[in-house]
Amino acid sequence: MKKSNINSKGDKRKINSNWFTNKVHMKDISSKIKSKEQDIYHVYFENGAKTKMHSHNGNQILIVTKGIGSLEIFRKYGIKKTEFKIKKIEKISLNEGDVVYIPSNTLHTHGATNKKTFSHIAINILPSKNSVYKTAWYESDFKTKVTEKI
């Protein structure tokens, strides 16, 4: 058994700033507790930051720990892998204590809805034993189109 505390200093994961609209910090919880079935991160969004458009090859669970945010779900139109049309099909408000399940291969974005801090724990469930959790990231206008894969 391993124990860790999400409020401890350190354990920050280096992140690709191209995946977010503003400044974001991420703590890697799974490596601290030696989790093998899922990747677990505590993610902090500053000044209204949110993720860029993305999807995962495994399921994801978000547990909101601070602030007010949103999860937006999109439908993809077209057959190109790097440039296609999108349509928002759902917007879910996220408040402290909320838990949301995102099925694999769901095109989505999430983060703060105002200019304040928002944070959540992301549990990325590995698609199968000994597999790698993969995320496809996209540039988009968050309304009608995706212009490229990042």
N, CA, C and O atoms as a GROMACS GRO file, in nm:
protein
  600
    1MET      N    1   0.084  -0.117   0.000
    1MET     CA    2   0.000   0.000   0.000
    1MET      C    3   0.089   0.124   0.000
    1MET      O    4   0.191   0.128   0.068
    2LYS      N    5   0.049   0.225  -0.077
    2LYS     CA    6   0.123   0.350  -0.085
    2LYS      C    7   0.029   0.464  -0.051
    2LYS      O    8  -0.089   0.459  -0.085
    3LYS      N    9   0.081   0.566   0.017
    3LYS     CA   10   0.002   0.683   0.054
    3LYS      C   11   0.072   0.807   0.003
    3LYS      O   12   0.195   0.815   0.003
    4SER      N   13  -0.007   0.906  -0.041
    4SER     CA   14   0.047   1.034  -0.085
    4SER      C   15  -0.056   1.141  -0.049
    4SER      O   16  -0.169   1.108  -0.013
    5ASN      N   17  -0.018   1.267  -0.059
    5ASN     CA   18  -0.109   1.378  -0.029
    5ASN      C   19  -0.109   1.473  -0.147
    5ASN      O   20  -0.003   1.517  -0.191
    6ILE      N   21  -0.227   1.506  -0.200
    6ILE     CA   22  -0.234   1.591  -0.320
    6ILE      C   23  -0.192   1.735  -0.292
    6ILE      O   24  -0.167   1.812  -0.385
    7ASN      N   25  -0.182   1.772  -0.164
    7ASN     CA   26  -0.141   1.909  -0.129
    7ASN      C   27   0.009   1.922  -0.106
    7ASN      O   28   0.057   2.031  -0.077
    8SER      N   29   0.083   1.812  -0.118
    8SER     CA   30   0.228   1.818  -0.094
    8SER      C   31   0.298   1.893  -0.206
    8SER      O   32   0.252   1.896  -0.320
    9LYS      N   33   0.410   1.952  -0.173
    9LYS     CA   34   0.492   2.023  -0.272
    9LYS      C   35   0.563   1.921  -0.361
    9LYS      O   36   0.584   1.807  -0.320
   10GLY      N   37   0.599   1.961  -0.479
   10GLY     CA   38   0.671   1.872  -0.569
   10GLY      C   39   0.578   1.782  -0.648
   10GLY      O   40   0.458   1.808  -0.656
   11ASP      N   41   0.632   1.679  -0.705
   11ASP     CA   42   0.559   1.580  -0.785
   11ASP      C   43   0.494   1.639  -0.910
   11ASP      O   44   0.402   1.580  -0.966
   12LYS      N   45   0.542   1.756  -0.952
   12LYS     CA   46   0.482   1.818  -1.070
   12LYS      C   47   0.524   1.745  -1.197
   12LYS      O   48   0.640   1.707  -1.213
   13ARG      N   49   0.429   1.728  -1.285
   13ARG     CA   50   0.455   1.666  -1.414
   13ARG      C   51   0.478   1.777  -1.515
   13ARG      O   52   0.403   1.874  -1.520
   14LYS      N   53   0.582   1.761  -1.597
   14LYS     CA   54   0.605   1.856  -1.705
   14LYS      C   55   0.494   1.836  -1.809
   14LYS      O   56   0.467   1.724  -1.851
   15ILE      N   57   0.432   1.945  -1.848
   15ILE     CA   58   0.321   1.936  -1.943
   15ILE      C   59   0.352   2.017  -2.068
   15ILE      O   60   0.433   2.109  -2.066
   16ASN      N   61   0.286   1.982  -2.174
   16ASN     CA   62   0.301   2.053  -2.300
   16ASN      C   63   0.206   2.172  -2.298
   16ASN      O   64   0.084   2.154  -2.297
   17SER      N   65   0.260   2.292  -2.297
   17SER     CA   66   0.176   2.413  -2.290
   17SER      C   67   0.088   2.429  -2.413
   17SER      O   68  -0.008   2.506  -2.408
   18ASN      N   69   0.118   2.361  -2.522
   18ASN     CA   70   0.034   2.366  -2.643
   18ASN      C   71  -0.099   2.295  -2.624
   18ASN      O   72  -0.188   2.308  -2.708
   19TRP      N   73  -0.116   2.222  -2.516
   19TRP     CA   74  -0.238   2.147  -2.491
   19TRP      C   75  -0.343   2.229  -2.414
   19TRP      O   76  -0.454   2.182  -2.393
   20PHE      N   77  -0.307   2.353  -2.373
   20PHE     CA   78  -0.395   2.434  -2.288
   20PHE      C   79  -0.403   2.578  -2.340
   20PHE      O   80  -0.316   2.623  -2.416
   21THR      N   81  -0.508   2.650  -2.298
   21THR     CA   82  -0.527   2.787  -2.343
   21THR      C   83  -0.460   2.889  -2.253
   21THR      O   84  -0.451   3.006  -2.290
   22ASN      N   85  -0.414   2.848  -2.137
   22ASN     CA   86  -0.348   2.937  -2.042
   22ASN      C   87  -0.260   2.851  -1.952
   22ASN      O   88  -0.232   2.736  -1.986
   23LYS      N   89  -0.217   2.904  -1.841
   23LYS     CA   90  -0.124   2.833  -1.754
   23LYS      C   91  -0.193   2.723  -1.673
   23LYS      O   92  -0.296   2.744  -1.609
   24VAL      N   93  -0.132   2.604  -1.678
   24VAL     CA   94  -0.185   2.486  -1.609
   24VAL      C   95  -0.070   2.414  -1.539
   24VAL      O   96   0.041   2.407  -1.592
   25HIS      N   97  -0.098   2.360  -1.421
   25HIS     CA   98   0.000   2.280  -1.346
   25HIS      C   99  -0.061   2.142  -1.324
   25HIS      O  100  -0.183   2.127  -1.317
   26MET      N  101   0.026   2.042  -1.315
   26MET     CA  102  -0.023   1.906  -1.299
   26MET      C  103   0.068   1.829  -1.203
   26MET      O  104   0.190   1.829  -1.219
   27LYS      N  105   0.007   1.763  -1.105
   27LYS     CA  106   0.080   1.675  -1.014
   27LYS      C  107   0.049   1.531  -1.051
   27LYS      O  108  -0.067   1.496  -1.073
   28ASP      N  109   0.152   1.450  -1.060
   28ASP     CA  110   0.138   1.309  -1.094
   28ASP      C  111   0.117   1.228  -0.966
   28ASP      O  112   0.212   1.203  -0.891
   29ILE      N  113  -0.006   1.189  -0.941
   29ILE     CA  114  -0.039   1.112  -0.821
   29ILE      C  115  -0.008   0.964  -0.842
   29ILE      O  116   0.040   0.896  -0.751
   30SER      N  117  -0.036   0.914  -0.962
   30SER     CA  118  -0.021   0.770  -0.987
   30SER      C  119   0.122   0.720  -0.966
   30SER      O  120   0.141   0.609  -0.916
   31SER      N  121   0.221   0.800  -1.002
   31SER     CA  122   0.358   0.754  -0.984
   31SER      C  123   0.396   0.750  -0.835
   31SER      O  124   0.477   0.668  -0.794
   32LYS      N  125   0.337   0.840  -0.756
   32LYS     CA  126   0.364   0.842  -0.611
   32LYS      C  127   0.308   0.720  -0.541
   32LYS      O  128   0.370   0.666  -0.449
   33ILE      N  129   0.189   0.675  -0.585
   33ILE     CA  130   0.126   0.562  -0.517
   33ILE      C  131   0.148   0.430  -0.592
   33ILE      O  132   0.096   0.326  -0.554
   34LYS      N  133   0.225   0.437  -0.701
   34LYS     CA  134   0.260   0.319  -0.781
   34LYS      C  135   0.138   0.250  -0.843
   34LYS      O  136   0.130   0.128  -0.846
   35SER      N  137   0.045   0.331  -0.892
   35SER     CA  138  -0.075   0.278  -0.956
   35SER      C  139  -0.041   0.222  -1.094
   35SER      O  140   0.031   0.286  -1.170
   36LYS      N  141  -0.093   0.104  -1.125
   36LYS     CA  142  -0.065   0.040  -1.254
   36LYS      C  143  -0.188   0.029  -1.344
   36LYS      O  144  -0.174   0.004  -1.463
   37GLU      N  145  -0.308   0.048  -1.289
   37GLU     CA  146  -0.431   0.032  -1.367
   37GLU      C  147  -0.482   0.164  -1.424
   37GLU      O  148  -0.567   0.163  -1.513
   38GLN      N  149  -0.431   0.277  -1.374
   38GLN     CA  150  -0.475   0.408  -1.421
   38GLN      C  151  -0.366   0.511  -1.397
   38GLN      O  152  -0.278   0.494  -1.312
   39ASP      N  153  -0.374   0.619  -1.473
   39ASP     CA  154  -0.289   0.735  -1.450
   39ASP      C  155  -0.374   0.838  -1.377
   39ASP      O  156  -0.486   0.867  -1.419
   40ILE      N  157  -0.322   0.894  -1.268
   40ILE     CA  158  -0.399   0.987  -1.186
   40ILE      C  159  -0.320   1.117  -1.173
   40ILE      O  160  -0.202   1.116  -1.138
   41TYR      N  161  -0.387   1.228  -1.202
   41TYR     CA  162  -0.324   1.360  -1.196
   41TYR      C  163  -0.414   1.458  -1.122
   41TYR      O  164  -0.536   1.449  -1.132
   42HIS      N  165  -0.353   1.551  -1.048
   42HIS     CA  166  -0.426   1.665  -0.992
   42HIS      C  167  -0.389   1.783  -1.080
   42HIS      O  168  -0.272   1.822  -1.087
   43VAL      N  169  -0.488   1.841  -1.148
   43VAL     CA  170  -0.464   1.943  -1.250
   43VAL      C  171  -0.519   2.077  -1.201
   43VAL      O  172  -0.634   2.086  -1.158
   44TYR      N  173  -0.435   2.182  -1.209
   44TYR     CA  174  -0.472   2.318  -1.167
   44TYR      C  175  -0.476   2.408  -1.291
   44TYR      O  176  -0.378   2.420  -1.363
   45PHE      N  177  -0.589   2.471  -1.314
   45PHE     CA  178  -0.608   2.563  -1.425
   45PHE      C  179  -0.607   2.705  -1.369
   45PHE      O  180  -0.689   2.736  -1.283
   46GLU      N  181  -0.516   2.792  -1.416
   46GLU     CA  182  -0.507   2.929  -1.368
   46GLU      C  183  -0.578   3.025  -1.464
   46GLU      O  184  -0.581   3.002  -1.585
   47ASN      N  185  -0.636   3.131  -1.409
   47ASN     CA  186  -0.691   3.244  -1.486
   47ASN      C  187  -0.781   3.202  -1.602
   47ASN      O  188  -0.768   3.255  -1.712
   48GLY      N  189  -0.872   3.109  -1.578
   48GLY     CA  190  -0.966   3.070  -1.682
   48GLY      C  191  -0.912   2.974  -1.786
   48GLY      O  192  -0.973   2.959  -1.892
   49ALA      N  193  -0.801   2.910  -1.759
   49ALA     CA  194  -0.742   2.816  -1.856
   49ALA      C  195  -0.833   2.696  -1.878
   49ALA      O  196  -0.913   2.661  -1.792
   50LYS      N  197  -0.820   2.636  -1.994
   50LYS     CA  198  -0.889   2.510  -2.024
   50LYS      C  199  -0.804   2.427  -2.119
   50LYS      O  200  -0.707   2.476  -2.177
   51THR      N  201  -0.842   2.302  -2.132
   51THR     CA  202  -0.770   2.215  -2.225
   51THR      C  203  -0.808   2.252  -2.367
   51THR      O  204  -0.914   2.309  -2.391
   52LYS      N  205  -0.722   2.220  -2.459
   52LYS     CA  206  -0.760   2.228  -2.599
   52LYS      C  207  -0.844   2.104  -2.629
   52LYS      O  208  -0.854   2.014  -2.546
   53MET      N  209  -0.902   2.100  -2.746
   53MET     CA  210  -0.987   1.988  -2.787
   53MET      C  211  -0.904   1.859  -2.785
   53MET      O  212  -0.790   1.857  -2.832
   54HIS      N  213  -0.960   1.752  -2.730
   54HIS     CA  214  -0.887   1.626  -2.724
   54HIS      C  215  -0.981   1.507  -2.701
   54HIS      O  216  -1.098   1.523  -2.668
   55SER      N  217  -0.924   1.388  -2.720
   55SER     CA  218  -0.994   1.264  -2.688
   55SER      C  219  -0.891   1.165  -2.636
   55SER      O  220  -0.771   1.178  -2.662
   56HIS      N  221  -0.938   1.065  -2.562
   56HIS     CA  222  -0.851   0.964  -2.502
   56HIS      C  223  -0.888   0.825  -2.554
   56HIS      O  224  -1.002   0.801  -2.592
   57ASN      N  225  -0.790   0.734  -2.555
   57ASN     CA  226  -0.820   0.597  -2.598
   57ASN      C  227  -0.874   0.512  -2.482
   57ASN      O  228  -0.909   0.395  -2.502
   58GLY      N  229  -0.882   0.569  -2.364
   58GLY     CA  230  -0.941   0.502  -2.248
   58GLY      C  231  -1.041   0.594  -2.181
   58GLY      O  232  -1.050   0.712  -2.215
   59ASN      N  233  -1.116   0.540  -2.088
   59ASN     CA  234  -1.215   0.621  -2.015
   59ASN      C  235  -1.144   0.717  -1.920
   59ASN      O  236  -1.029   0.695  -1.883
   60GLN      N  237  -1.214   0.824  -1.880
   60GLN     CA  238  -1.158   0.922  -1.788
   60GLN      C  239  -1.264   0.962  -1.686
   60GLN      O  240  -1.382   0.973  -1.719
   61ILE      N  241  -1.220   0.982  -1.562
   61ILE     CA  242  -1.306   1.032  -1.456
   61ILE      C  243  -1.244   1.161  -1.404
   61ILE      O  244  -1.124   1.166  -1.377
   62LEU      N  245  -1.326   1.267  -1.390
   62LEU     CA  246  -1.281   1.392  -1.332
   62LEU      C  247  -1.352   1.414  -1.200
   62LEU      O  248  -1.474   1.396  -1.190
   63ILE      N  249  -1.275   1.452  -1.096
   63ILE     CA  250  -1.330   1.484  -0.965
   63ILE      C  251  -1.289   1.628  -0.935
   63ILE      O  252  -1.170   1.656  -0.918
   64VAL      N  253  -1.386   1.718  -0.928
   64VAL     CA  254  -1.356   1.860  -0.910
   64VAL      C  255  -1.317   1.886  -0.765
   64VAL      O  256  -1.388   1.848  -0.672
   65THR      N  257  -1.200   1.952  -0.746
   65THR     CA  258  -1.149   1.980  -0.612
   65THR      C  259  -1.155   2.127  -0.574
   65THR      O  260  -1.146   2.161  -0.456
   66LYS      N  261  -1.170   2.217  -0.674
   66LYS     CA  262  -1.175   2.361  -0.643
   66LYS      C  263  -1.234   2.438  -0.761
   66LYS      O  264  -1.208   2.406  -0.877
   67GLY      N  265  -1.314   2.540  -0.730
   67GLY     CA  266  -1.360   2.634  -0.831
   67GLY      C  267  -1.479   2.587  -0.912
   67GLY      O  268  -1.546   2.489  -0.879
   68ILE      N  269  -1.503   2.662  -1.020
   68ILE     CA  270  -1.614   2.635  -1.111
   68ILE      C  271  -1.555   2.615  -1.251
   68ILE      O  272  -1.474   2.695  -1.297
   69GLY      N  273  -1.598   2.508  -1.316
   69GLY     CA  274  -1.548   2.479  -1.449
   69GLY      C  275  -1.657   2.423  -1.537
   69GLY      O  276  -1.775   2.425  -1.501
   70SER      N  277  -1.617   2.374  -1.653
   70SER     CA  278  -1.714   2.310  -1.742
   70SER      C  279  -1.646   2.202  -1.824
   70SER      O  280  -1.524   2.201  -1.844
   71LEU      N  281  -1.729   2.110  -1.869
   71LEU     CA  282  -1.688   2.004  -1.960
   71LEU      C  283  -1.776   2.021  -2.083
   71LEU      O  284  -1.898   2.023  -2.073
   72GLU      N  285  -1.714   2.033  -2.200
   72GLU     CA  286  -1.789   2.046  -2.325
   72GLU      C  287  -1.759   1.926  -2.413
   72GLU      O  288  -1.643   1.892  -2.437
   73ILE      N  289  -1.866   1.862  -2.462
   73ILE     CA  290  -1.857   1.744  -2.547
   73ILE      C  291  -1.890   1.784  -2.690
   73ILE      O  292  -1.984   1.861  -2.714
   74PHE      N  293  -1.813   1.733  -2.787
   74PHE     CA  294  -1.830   1.768  -2.928
   74PHE      C  295  -1.848   1.643  -3.013
   74PHE      O  296  -1.800   1.535  -2.979
   75ARG      N  297  -1.918   1.660  -3.123
   75ARG     CA  298  -1.931   1.555  -3.224
   75ARG      C  299  -1.844   1.595  -3.342
   75ARG      O  300  -1.839   1.712  -3.381
   76LYS      N  301  -1.775   1.499  -3.398
   76LYS     CA  302  -1.686   1.518  -3.512
   76LYS      C  303  -1.762   1.491  -3.641
   76LYS      O  304  -1.836   1.393  -3.652
   77TYR      N  305  -1.742   1.579  -3.742
   77TYR     CA  306  -1.801   1.560  -3.874
   77TYR      C  307  -1.690   1.561  -3.978
   77TYR      O  308  -1.606   1.652  -3.979
   78GLY      N  309  -1.688   1.463  -4.063
   78GLY     CA  310  -1.584   1.454  -4.166
   78GLY      C  311  -1.494   1.334  -4.142
   78GLY      O  312  -1.496   1.273  -4.035
   79ILE      N  313  -1.415   1.302  -4.243
   79ILE     CA  314  -1.332   1.182  -4.235
   79ILE      C  315  -1.183   1.210  -4.218
   79ILE      O  316  -1.106   1.117  -4.193
   80LYS      N  317  -1.142   1.336  -4.230
   80LYS     CA  318  -1.000   1.367  -4.213
   80LYS      C  319  -0.960   1.355  -4.067
   80LYS      O  320  -1.039   1.387  -3.978
   81LYS      N  321  -0.839   1.309  -4.043
   81LYS     CA  322  -0.792   1.290  -3.906
   81LYS      C  323  -0.738   1.419  -3.845
   81LYS      O  324  -0.734   1.431  -3.722
   82THR      N  325  -0.697   1.515  -3.927
   82THR     CA  326  -0.633   1.634  -3.873
   82THR      C  327  -0.713   1.762  -3.894
   82THR      O  328  -0.683   1.864  -3.830
   83GLU      N  329  -0.812   1.761  -3.980
   83GLU     CA  330  -0.892   1.880  -4.005
   83GLU      C  331  -1.037   1.836  -4.029
   83GLU      O  332  -1.065   1.763  -4.124
   84PHE      N  333  -1.129   1.881  -3.942
   84PHE     CA  334  -1.268   1.839  -3.954
   84PHE      C  335  -1.360   1.938  -3.884
   84PHE      O  336  -1.314   2.024  -3.808
   85LYS      N  337  -1.488   1.925  -3.909
   85LYS     CA  338  -1.588   2.010  -3.847
   85LYS      C  339  -1.634   1.948  -3.716
   85LYS      O  340  -1.631   1.826  -3.699
   86ILE      N  341  -1.675   2.035  -3.623
   86ILE     CA  342  -1.723   1.990  -3.493
   86ILE      C  343  -1.852   2.062  -3.458
   86ILE      O  344  -1.881   2.170  -3.510
   87LYS      N  345  -1.929   2.000  -3.368
   87LYS     CA  346  -2.050   2.063  -3.316
   87LYS      C  347  -2.060   2.029  -3.168
   87LYS      O  348  -2.052   1.912  -3.130
   88LYS      N  349  -2.079   2.132  -3.084
   88LYS     CA  350  -2.094   2.109  -2.941
   88LYS      C  351  -2.229   2.040  -2.918
   88LYS      O  352  -2.332   2.088  -2.964
   89ILE      N  353  -2.226   1.926  -2.849
   89ILE     CA  354  -2.351   1.854  -2.824
   89ILE      C  355  -2.392   1.857  -2.676
   89ILE      O  356  -2.505   1.824  -2.641
   90GLU      N  357  -2.297   1.898  -2.588
   90GLU     CA  358  -2.331   1.905  -2.446
   90GLU      C  359  -2.231   1.992  -2.372
   90GLU      O  360  -2.112   1.990  -2.401
   91LYS      N  361  -2.282   2.070  -2.276
   91LYS     CA  362  -2.197   2.148  -2.186
   91LYS      C  363  -2.243   2.119  -2.044
   91LYS      O  364  -2.360   2.138  -2.010
   92ILE      N  365  -2.150   2.073  -1.961
   92ILE     CA  366  -2.180   2.034  -1.824
   92ILE      C  367  -2.105   2.126  -1.730
   92ILE      O  368  -1.983   2.140  -1.740
   93SER      N  369  -2.175   2.189  -1.639
   93SER     CA  370  -2.114   2.274  -1.538
   93SER      C  371  -2.047   2.185  -1.434
   93SER      O  372  -2.103   2.084  -1.392
   94LEU      N  373  -1.926   2.223  -1.392
   94LEU     CA  374  -1.851   2.145  -1.294
   94LEU      C  375  -1.826   2.231  -1.170
   94LEU      O  376  -1.768   2.339  -1.179
   95ASN      N  377  -1.869   2.182  -1.055
   95ASN     CA  378  -1.852   2.251  -0.928
   95ASN      C  379  -1.777   2.162  -0.830
   95ASN      O  380  -1.774   2.040  -0.845
   96GLU      N  381  -1.717   2.224  -0.730
   96GLU     CA  382  -1.640   2.150  -0.631
   96GLU      C  383  -1.720   2.031  -0.578
   96GLU      O  384  -1.834   2.046  -0.534
   97GLY      N  385  -1.659   1.913  -0.582
   97GLY     CA  386  -1.723   1.791  -0.536
   97GLY      C  387  -1.787   1.709  -0.648
   97GLY      O  388  -1.819   1.592  -0.627
   98ASP      N  389  -1.807   1.769  -0.766
   98ASP     CA  390  -1.867   1.695  -0.878
   98ASP      C  391  -1.773   1.588  -0.931
   98ASP      O  392  -1.651   1.604  -0.931
   99VAL      N  393  -1.833   1.479  -0.976
   99VAL     CA  394  -1.760   1.369  -1.039
   99VAL      C  395  -1.825   1.344  -1.174
   99VAL      O  396  -1.948   1.334  -1.183
  100VAL      N  397  -1.744   1.333  -1.280
  100VAL     CA  398  -1.798   1.310  -1.413
  100VAL      C  399  -1.717   1.200  -1.482
  100VAL      O  400  -1.595   1.192  -1.467
  101TYR      N  401  -1.788   1.116  -1.558
  101TYR     CA  402  -1.727   1.005  -1.632
  101TYR      C  403  -1.729   1.041  -1.781
  101TYR      O  404  -1.833   1.078  -1.835
  102ILE      N  405  -1.613   1.031  -1.846
  102ILE     CA  406  -1.601   1.060  -1.989
  102ILE      C  407  -1.560   0.931  -2.060
  102ILE      O  408  -1.450   0.881  -2.039
  103PRO      N  409  -1.649   0.876  -2.145
  103PRO     CA  410  -1.615   0.752  -2.216
  103PRO      C  411  -1.498   0.772  -2.313
  103PRO      O  412  -1.474   0.883  -2.360
  104SER      N  413  -1.427   0.665  -2.342
  104SER     CA  414  -1.314   0.671  -2.436
  104SER      C  415  -1.361   0.724  -2.572
  104SER      O  416  -1.477   0.708  -2.609
  105ASN      N  417  -1.269   0.787  -2.643
  105ASN     CA  418  -1.290   0.841  -2.777
  105ASN      C  419  -1.396   0.951  -2.784
  105ASN      O  420  -1.453   0.975  -2.890
  106THR      N  421  -1.423   1.017  -2.671
  106THR     CA  422  -1.515   1.131  -2.668
  106THR      C  423  -1.436   1.258  -2.690
  106THR      O  424  -1.343   1.287  -2.615
  107LEU      N  425  -1.470   1.335  -2.792
  107LEU     CA  426  -1.403   1.462  -2.823
  107LEU      C  427  -1.454   1.566  -2.723
  107LEU      O  428  -1.574   1.590  -2.715
  108HIS      N  429  -1.362   1.627  -2.647
  108HIS     CA  430  -1.405   1.716  -2.540
  108HIS      C  431  -1.298   1.817  -2.501
  108HIS      O  432  -1.184   1.811  -2.545
  109THR      N  433  -1.340   1.911  -2.416
  109THR     CA  434  -1.252   2.009  -2.353
  109THR      C  435  -1.305   2.035  -2.212
  109THR      O  436  -1.425   2.024  -2.189
  110HIS      N  437  -1.217   2.070  -2.118
  110HIS     CA  438  -1.261   2.101  -1.982
  110HIS      C  439  -1.164   2.198  -1.918
  110HIS      O  440  -1.047   2.205  -1.955
  111GLY      N  441  -1.214   2.272  -1.821
  111GLY     CA  442  -1.133   2.369  -1.750
  111GLY      C  443  -1.217   2.474  -1.682
  111GLY      O  444  -1.337   2.455  -1.662
  112ALA      N  445  -1.153   2.586  -1.644
  112ALA     CA  446  -1.221   2.693  -1.571
  112ALA      C  447  -1.318   2.768  -1.661
  112ALA      O  448  -1.297   2.781  -1.781
  113THR      N  449  -1.425   2.819  -1.600
  113THR     CA  450  -1.523   2.897  -1.676
  113THR      C  451  -1.511   3.046  -1.650
  113THR      O  452  -1.575   3.126  -1.717
  114ASN      N  453  -1.431   3.083  -1.553
  114ASN     CA  454  -1.412   3.225  -1.524
  114ASN      C  455  -1.262   3.252  -1.511
  114ASN      O  456  -1.181   3.164  -1.539
  115LYS      N  457  -1.226   3.369  -1.469
  115LYS     CA  458  -1.084   3.406  -1.461
  115LYS      C  459  -1.019   3.362  -1.330
  115LYS      O  460  -0.916   3.416  -1.291
  116LYS      N  461  -1.078   3.265  -1.263
  116LYS     CA  462  -1.025   3.216  -1.136
  116LYS      C  463  -0.963   3.078  -1.152
  116LYS      O  464  -0.962   3.021  -1.261
  117THR      N  465  -0.911   3.026  -1.042
  117THR     CA  466  -0.850   2.893  -1.041
  117THR      C  467  -0.956   2.784  -1.038
  117THR      O  468  -1.059   2.798  -0.971
  118PHE      N  469  -0.930   2.677  -1.111
  118PHE     CA  470  -1.016   2.560  -1.113
  118PHE      C  471  -0.923   2.439  -1.106
  118PHE      O  472  -0.817   2.439  -1.169
  119SER      N  473  -0.961   2.337  -1.032
  119SER     CA  474  -0.877   2.217  -1.030
  119SER      C  475  -0.963   2.091  -1.021
  119SER      O  476  -1.076   2.092  -0.971
  120HIS      N  477  -0.905   1.983  -1.071
  120HIS     CA  478  -0.971   1.853  -1.063
  120HIS      C  479  -0.867   1.743  -1.057
  120HIS      O  480  -0.751   1.762  -1.094
  121ILE      N  481  -0.912   1.628  -1.010
  121ILE     CA  482  -0.831   1.507  -1.020
  121ILE      C  483  -0.879   1.435  -1.144
  121ILE      O  484  -0.999   1.412  -1.161
  122ALA      N  485  -0.786   1.398  -1.231
  122ALA     CA  486  -0.818   1.322  -1.352
  122ALA      C  487  -0.769   1.180  -1.333
  122ALA      O  488  -0.651   1.157  -1.305
  123ILE      N  489  -0.860   1.086  -1.348
  123ILE     CA  490  -0.826   0.944  -1.342
  123ILE      C  491  -0.841   0.889  -1.482
  123ILE      O  492  -0.952   0.875  -1.533
  124ASN      N  493  -0.729   0.858  -1.545
  124ASN     CA  494  -0.728   0.805  -1.681
  124ASN      C  495  -0.715   0.653  -1.673
  124ASN      O  496  -0.610   0.600  -1.638
  125ILE      N  497  -0.824   0.585  -1.706
  125ILE     CA  498  -0.830   0.439  -1.692
  125ILE      C  499  -0.768   0.374  -1.816
  125ILE      O  500  -0.814   0.397  -1.928
  126LEU      N  501  -0.666   0.294  -1.795
  126LEU     CA  502  -0.595   0.231  -1.907
  126LEU      C  503  -0.692   0.143  -1.985
  126LEU      O  504  -0.770   0.069  -1.926
  127PRO      N  505  -0.686   0.149  -2.120
  127PRO     CA  506  -0.781   0.074  -2.202
  127PRO      C  507  -0.772  -0.078  -2.186
  127PRO      O  508  -0.872  -0.147  -2.202
  128SER      N  509  -0.655  -0.130  -2.156
  128SER     CA  510  -0.638  -0.273  -2.130
  128SER      C  511  -0.507  -0.293  -2.054
  128SER      O  512  -0.423  -0.203  -2.048
  129LYS      N  513  -0.491  -0.410  -1.996
  129LYS     CA  514  -0.372  -0.438  -1.915
  129LYS      C  515  -0.244  -0.419  -1.996
  129LYS      O  516  -0.235  -0.462  -2.111
  130ASN      N  517  -0.146  -0.356  -1.934
  130ASN     CA  518  -0.014  -0.329  -1.994
  130ASN      C  519  -0.021  -0.240  -2.118
  130ASN      O  520   0.070  -0.242  -2.201
  131SER      N  521  -0.128  -0.162  -2.133
  131SER     CA  522  -0.137  -0.072  -2.248
  131SER      C  523  -0.102   0.071  -2.205
  131SER      O  524  -0.088   0.099  -2.086
  132VAL      N  525  -0.089   0.158  -2.302
  132VAL     CA  526  -0.053   0.297  -2.278
  132VAL      C  527  -0.176   0.384  -2.302
  132VAL      O  528  -0.246   0.368  -2.402
  133TYR      N  529  -0.202   0.474  -2.210
  133TYR     CA  530  -0.312   0.569  -2.224
  133TYR      C  531  -0.267   0.678  -2.321
  133TYR      O  532  -0.165   0.742  -2.298
  134LYS      N  533  -0.342   0.699  -2.427
  134LYS     CA  534  -0.304   0.796  -2.528
  134LYS      C  535  -0.410   0.904  -2.542
  134LYS      O  536  -0.530   0.878  -2.533
  135THR      N  537  -0.364   1.028  -2.562
  135THR     CA  538  -0.453   1.141  -2.583
  135THR      C  539  -0.420   1.204  -2.717
  135THR      O  540  -0.303   1.229  -2.748
  136ALA      N  541  -0.522   1.230  -2.799
  136ALA     CA  542  -0.507   1.302  -2.927
  136ALA      C  543  -0.549   1.446  -2.902
  136ALA      O  544  -0.662   1.471  -2.861
  137TRP      N  545  -0.458   1.541  -2.927
  137TRP     CA  546  -0.482   1.684  -2.903
  137TRP      C  547  -0.502   1.756  -3.035
  137TRP      O  548  -0.438   1.723  -3.135
  138TYR      N  549  -0.593   1.858  -3.035
  138TYR     CA  550  -0.626   1.930  -3.158
  138TYR      C  551  -0.634   2.081  -3.135
  138TYR      O  552  -0.673   2.127  -3.028
  139GLU      N  553  -0.595   2.156  -3.238
  139GLU     CA  554  -0.620   2.300  -3.244
  139GLU      C  555  -0.760   2.318  -3.298
  139GLU      O  556  -0.799   2.250  -3.392
  140SER      N  557  -0.837   2.409  -3.238
  140SER     CA  558  -0.973   2.431  -3.285
  140SER      C  559  -1.018   2.572  -3.247
  140SER      O  560  -0.950   2.643  -3.173
  141ASP      N  561  -1.135   2.611  -3.300
  141ASP     CA  562  -1.195   2.737  -3.260
  141ASP      C  563  -1.297   2.716  -3.148
  141ASP      O  564  -1.364   2.811  -3.107
  142PHE      N  565  -1.310   2.593  -3.097
  142PHE     CA  566  -1.402   2.553  -2.991
  142PHE      C  567  -1.548   2.571  -3.032
  142PHE      O  568  -1.637   2.570  -2.946
  143LYS      N  569  -1.575   2.589  -3.162
  143LYS     CA  570  -1.713   2.612  -3.206
  143LYS      C  571  -1.752   2.525  -3.327
  143LYS      O  572  -1.847   2.448  -3.320
  144THR      N  573  -1.676   2.539  -3.438
  144THR     CA  574  -1.720   2.473  -3.561
  144THR      C  575  -1.615   2.388  -3.630
  144THR      O  576  -1.650   2.303  -3.712
  145LYS      N  577  -1.486   2.407  -3.599
  145LYS     CA  578  -1.385   2.332  -3.674
  145LYS      C  579  -1.258   2.304  -3.594
  145LYS      O  580  -1.218   2.379  -3.505
  146VAL      N  581  -1.196   2.195  -3.631
  146VAL     CA  582  -1.061   2.158  -3.586
  146VAL      C  583  -0.970   2.182  -3.705
  146VAL      O  584  -0.998   2.137  -3.816
  147THR      N  585  -0.860   2.252  -3.682
  147THR     CA  586  -0.772   2.291  -3.792
  147THR      C  587  -0.648   2.205  -3.805
  147THR      O  588  -0.590   2.195  -3.913
  148GLU      N  589  -0.605   2.142  -3.694
  148GLU     CA  590  -0.487   2.056  -3.703
  148GLU      C  591  -0.473   1.971  -3.577
  148GLU      O  592  -0.527   2.003  -3.472
  149LYS      N  593  -0.399   1.862  -3.591
  149LYS     CA  594  -0.365   1.777  -3.477
  149LYS      C  595  -0.235   1.830  -3.419
  149LYS      O  596  -0.142   1.860  -3.493
  150ILE      N  597  -0.229   1.841  -3.289
  150ILE     CA  598  -0.109   1.894  -3.221
  150ILE      C  599  -0.012   1.780  -3.196
  150ILE      O  600   0.095   1.800  -3.141
   0.00000   0.00000   0.00000
